[in-house]
């Protein structure tokens, strides 16, 4: 009698055991448990603060970037600052491998992670270039100094006026339009 209680007659029990063993191994291989360091590889930029690696969406930790449809002003013109953040992040990554250390999961089921390319923290890079804001509620001020530097230098959104991304999203949820939500009394400066 086998360990499964199946009598091996004419090799049938052996085949059943092999099939059960193979099914178990496949289940282990196919199930993915997120562990730090596991999220690494070629990344697709979904928006300014969201990447995708091997089919998994990753929200960059500690920052907030303008939404893709969000408009900002600089030099007397209106531009899509969210799209600019995503395009510049994509150009910076330039097909190089991205490494992400998962820290938590957001309400949409995405991994929230600190990600880097060649040791450069992508969140810090975005904030330093004025393409994202430090989000102290989550970052505990991790990017505050580089945000002040970007503000003083007038880089990215700091070159003109913008609405904080969280306020823009709240306006859209209240049935505002991308244009009206992008330019109101809450705009910086």
Secondary structure, DSSP 8 states (H G I E B T S, - for coil): --TTS---STTHHHHHHHHHHHHHHHHHHH-----TT-EEE-EEEEETTEEEETTEEEEETTEEE--TT-EEEETTEEEEHHHHHHHHHHHHHTT--EEEEEEEE-TTS-EEEEEEETTEEHHHHHHHTTSEEE-HHHHTTTTHHHHHHHHHHT-GGGGSBB--HHHHHHHHHTT--HHHHHSSTT-B-
